[in-house]
């Protein structure tokens, strides 16, 4: 998750304790996605999915959300809606 935060230029936006919440939310969202049975055709597609989940979490956190369950659920639901 920290790599994704850096990728989207948000490293200076969050306090260290916020990054722990974002990381926990990301890990749970990713676990949920994997348990959903989704299959990736390539490592690139898998990495893109991780980036997308992370971006959704970062965007919600930039808007003030700090509850890891809501961050997880928000990212998972947006990803699910955007995937074919």
C-alpha positions, -999 to +999 in steps of 0.1 A: +000+000+000+028+024+007+041+020-028+006+029-041+005+060-018+038+071-032+026+064-068-003+087-064+017+114-047-001+112-014+028+104+009+028+138+025-009+139+029-013+113+057+001+109+092+019+076+100-011+064+120-034+071+090-011+050+068-015+021+092-053+024+088-050+027+050-027-003+048-050-025+069-080-014+048-061-023+016-050-057+029-086-066+039-100-053+006-074-074-013-082-105+007-119-100+000-112-096-037-091-128-037-118-147-018-144-135-043-130-159-069-117-133-093-090-146-116-063-124-132-050-133-167-016-118-159+006-104-132+001-070-149-037-073-145-032-084-109-010-054-102-035-030-119-062-044-096-041-037-065-034-002-077-071+004-084-081-007-049-053+014-034-064+044-053-100+041-042-088+039-006-065+069-009-093+090-025-117+082+003-090+089+029-082+122+012-119+131+017-116+124+055-126+087+058-105+069+084-126+039+093-108+009+079-140-011+074-156+017+055-125+022+035-123-015+027-160-018+017-159+014-004-128+003-023-142-032-028-176-020-040-161+005-064-138-021-078-167-045-082-187-019-100-159-010-124-149-046-133-167-064-162 
